[in-house]
């Protein structure tokens, strides 16, 4: 028989009541408020000014203008709590129309200044779940513990060569090992650090040489300092490509695999980054600024009705202004998006619509145009012929978005944009076709950026196919390589021609018209490598199984100048020719004194290794290295010396050179002394071995009943005293030459 209700009631009264024994999990699951549901469209804004009830509407209207930059909201969606004293509490809740807009507001508006004293801090409402619930914030304030000051390593200590010789560093990747070395000219490189499995993919120096980058399956790591410790890490899995901004403040990484954020979260990325391929990082903080997906550009019809294939992947996809204030991305055929750094917000909240745009390039420096006193960065772009509209090359000023110069072109097949390193000139290589499209010619349109009105000079029409173009760094000369046959038309590469151009002499600081200097015919070159200091250039045949020639040229040769070139600003001289079988890459060191060429196992397995040449083309060192992959000179930041100080050093170069000549002579003498000491050590080992053998021989003769030593013919005695052996080292100077080192 079941117990009555009274019996159960009496039993409950006798026992203590315990709520924990009651199972209400089903009710909790049904009615519990989920903080992550319904609040993903809200943001919390801190750092607002404290205002009264009367001042509150003005602040809300002012705040609304800022908030509208990230998405749609209205005054009714801004809730600003007030305190008991009738003043606001310096924060507000804002509701946007979608979660994406709320996420964009947290990313774009955080740390935006309202006035000189107030800066907004914007966070998503759902971040309360991450930072504020379950006792993660204490009720009582506890002062943070401040660690003792610890001196950090100097990340640019490599600029102070301990030997005092101003050597440059380089990194070598061979086999599974990566090493960093001092360059010792002809001698064996001095090892600084060498580690196995330092990278899983490739290595890369940052723009100014501060960091060495290693790439792993989990992401990217930066290394530096005297201990070569890890400085930063960026958790972007499966990175294929990366690039630094010009001042090293930012880094962009790209992976062909879209990012996948796990349910448990990611150490650096958020759900907003899920499915993206590009990430732009702040190097100093190690935080992502913004992420982007790959462009999905469909095939578009051409003016003649044909369907043009979508553009191929190009790198870099994001290009930086010279001062790192802007980064831009091209949407082929449609627009250019310019973002302001570090907020990564779209400039003026709109993209720059340019119908048919094919390519663009930022000026690599900040030129001061004649008559313009406003701050600006420049980029140029070009568009093809569309219907009856001609092709066009234009130069735009940022942030005004004003087109400061444009040039219409006709019968254009293709165009390439080439900035000179100081942004004084822009060369546009224009490939033009005839009306029948059976023949083609090339013209060079040179924009003189610093001159009034940005005049454009047209260099002689070139009938051959131009396969390479390169400006002289910090100079006004350039080289082109042409061929008479279409590239790739034959199995055996066609012969090429290298043409040198320079300005005419002009009065004062003016630069004359560009003229053809000289042509080197019947070559196989396909690559141009200027010294980073200008003047010297190497023409090379790269990744060619038929040829591996290197030719070194000096454009300021101090010898006699041909009469026909008296009015030109160059004196061309071929200084040396060389051959590096299997060469795949070549790179100048940052000082312009040495050139490294190498044959990489990434491209073939024949005679892998490297060569080092001086700027004249003399081979200093040749070393075959098994499984050699990559060589990278460590870049140097720009000098801190003013132009006047540099001019003074050049003026007194002979005085400084005397000190270095003495040091070089002492180093050579030290090397000779080391050779002599090594020879003495070997001689002593030989004499000790001979003595031990003679002892064994003496005992053997005694066992055989023979005299201890063999009788020898008498040695004539010296007439006066005993003989003495004297070792003398004679140093003889065979040849002495004096050369000017750039």
Secondary structure, DSSP 8 states (H G I E B T S, - for coil): ----HHHHHHHHHHS---GGGS--HHHHHHH---TTSS-TTEEEEE-----BHHHHHHHHHHHHHHHTTTS---GGGEE--B-TTSBB-SEEEEE-SSHHHHHHHHHHSTT-BSSSS-B-EEEETTHHHHHTSTT-S-SS--------------TTGGGS-TTSS---EEEEEETTEEEEEE--TTS--EEEEEEETS-SS-EEE-TTSS-EEEE-SS-EEEEETTTTEEEEEE--TT--EEEE-TTSSEEEEE-SS-----TT--SS--GGGTT--EEEEETTTTEEEEEE-------EE-TTS-EE------S-SEEE-TTSSEEEEEETTTEEEEEETTTTEEGGGS-EE-TTEEEEEE-SS----TT--S--EEEEEEE--BTTB-EEEEEEEETTTEEEEEEEE-SEEEEEEEE-TTSSEEEEEEEEE-TTSS-EEEEEEEEETTSTT--EEEEEEE-SEEEEEEE-TTSS-EEEEEESS-TTSSSS---EEEEEEEEB--STT----EEEEEEEEEE---EEEE-TTSSEEEEE--S-SS--EEEEEETB--S---GGGTTBS-B-EEEEEEE-TT--EEEE-TTSSEEEEEE-TTT--SS-EEEEEETT--EEEEEE-TTEEEEEE------SS-HHHHHHHHHTHHHHHHHHHHHHHHHHHHHHHHHHHHHHHHHHHHHHHHHHHHHHHHHHHHHTT--SS---------SSS---------------------
